[in-house]
């Protein structure tokens, strides 16, 4: 496949994550703008840290919600961290789930919290798959000698 075609495919895919699916928000564009030739793996590194943090937090949340006596302040602290982490990379749907989750923590609604945990886990899995596809597309472009295309519109 030609580099130009791969770049168009990558841009189309990235746009779909914003426009059609609502997976990402403008924060991801800002993250991409911080990447340059001095730090070509910046986005991959930040996204990888997001994956590690999110998986740890999801495990912590699962553990905390499976206790006989649930510490809702601890659950809320984990959800708050996950919300901040997802917000910092533009994972909009994960962030939005965390907002609802925090409200149910405040109400100490265990059933709603468990439901939110499943929803957050599902949204995280979706966005992780989308990021992995995007990273793979970008790596193919670079391997073919091209540069990663940047979206040129704002939200």
Secondary structure as GFF3:
##gff-version 3
##sequence-region A 1 155
A	DSSP	alpha_helix	3	19	.	.	.	ID=ss1
A	DSSP	alpha_helix	26	33	.	.	.	ID=ss2
A	DSSP	alpha_helix	42	65	.	.	.	ID=ss3
A	DSSP	alpha_helix	72	89	.	.	.	ID=ss4
A	DSSP	alpha_helix	92	107	.	.	.	ID=ss5
A	DSSP	alpha_helix	110	143	.	.	.	ID=ss6
###
